[in-house]
Amino acid sequence: MALAARYAVPTVYEWREYVAAGGLISYGTSLTDTYRNVGTYVGKILKGAKPADLPVQQPTTFELVVNLKTAKALGLTVPPSILARADEVIE
């Protein structure tokens, strides 16, 4: 991320934490939800479930996060259509 900032390269990340730290945009699953699902699986295994019997789960919730401070620093204008679809806008 520091290299992208140094050379003023717009970047897209998988997790919102990168955008909170200064990245431009992220689109991906929520780490909180992912960890919650892992905890559920671990709980089932600790209660005696066989891992091979547990269903495979895929994320169903994705979030779009935009950092307007970074966009301004890069001299970019984020279209209103993207801002309207964003789950979170960091100003």
C-alpha positions as CSV (number, residue, x, y, z in Angstrom):
1,M,0.0,0.0,0.0
2,A,2.9,2.4,0.7
3,L,4.3,1.8,-2.7
4,A,1.0,2.6,-4.4
5,A,0.7,5.8,-2.3
6,R,4.3,6.7,-3.1
7,Y,3.7,6.5,-6.9
8,A,0.1,7.8,-6.7
9,V,-1.4,4.6,-8.1
10,P,-5.1,4.1,-7.6
11,T,-5.7,0.7,-6.0
12,V,-8.5,-1.7,-5.3
13,Y,-8.3,-4.0,-2.4
14,E,-10.2,-7.0,-1.2
15,W,-10.9,-5.9,2.4
16,R,-12.2,-2.6,3.9
17,E,-9.3,-2.5,6.4
18,Y,-6.9,-1.4,3.6
19,V,-9.2,1.4,2.6
20,A,-9.5,2.5,6.2
21,A,-5.7,2.7,6.2
22,G,-5.6,4.9,3.1
23,G,-6.4,2.7,0.1
24,L,-8.8,4.0,-2.6
25,I,-11.5,1.3,-3.0
26,S,-12.3,-2.2,-1.6
27,Y,-14.8,-4.7,-2.8
28,G,-15.0,-8.0,-1.0
29,T,-16.3,-10.0,1.9
30,S,-16.4,-8.8,5.4
31,L,-13.6,-10.2,7.5
32,T,-15.9,-10.0,10.5
33,D,-18.5,-12.2,8.8
34,T,-15.8,-14.6,7.7
35,Y,-14.4,-14.9,11.2
36,R,-17.9,-15.4,12.6
37,N,-18.4,-18.3,10.1
38,V,-15.1,-19.8,11.1
39,G,-16.1,-19.6,14.7
40,T,-19.3,-21.4,14.0
41,Y,-17.5,-24.2,12.2
42,V,-15.0,-24.6,15.0
43,G,-17.8,-24.7,17.6
44,K,-19.5,-27.5,15.6
45,I,-16.2,-29.5,15.3
46,L,-15.5,-29.1,19.0
47,K,-19.0,-30.5,19.7
48,G,-18.2,-33.6,17.8
49,A,-19.2,-32.9,14.2
50,K,-16.9,-34.4,11.5
51,P,-15.4,-31.7,9.3
52,A,-16.1,-33.9,6.2
53,D,-19.8,-33.8,7.1
54,L,-20.0,-30.0,7.3
55,P,-21.2,-28.1,4.2
56,V,-18.9,-25.9,2.3
57,Q,-19.9,-22.3,2.7
58,Q,-19.3,-19.4,0.4
59,P,-19.6,-15.7,1.3
60,T,-22.9,-14.1,0.4
61,T,-22.3,-10.6,1.6
62,F,-19.9,-8.3,-0.2
63,E,-19.2,-4.7,0.7
64,L,-17.9,-1.7,-1.4
65,V,-15.9,0.9,0.5
66,V,-14.6,4.1,-1.0
67,N,-12.0,6.5,0.5
68,L,-12.7,10.0,-0.7
69,K,-9.6,11.4,1.0
70,T,-7.4,9.2,-1.0
71,A,-9.3,9.9,-4.2
72,K,-8.8,13.7,-3.6
73,A,-5.1,13.2,-2.9
74,L,-4.8,11.3,-6.2
75,G,-6.8,13.9,-8.1
76,L,-9.6,11.6,-8.9
77,T,-13.3,12.2,-8.9
78,V,-15.4,9.2,-7.9
79,P,-18.6,9.0,-9.9
80,P,-21.9,9.5,-7.9
81,S,-23.1,6.2,-9.1
82,I,-20.3,4.4,-7.3
83,L,-20.8,6.5,-4.2
84,A,-24.5,5.7,-4.2
85,R,-23.7,1.9,-4.3
86,A,-21.0,2.1,-1.7
87,D,-21.7,0.4,1.7
88,E,-19.3,2.9,3.3
89,V,-17.7,6.2,2.2
90,I,-14.7,7.4,4.1
91,E,-14.5,11.2,4.0
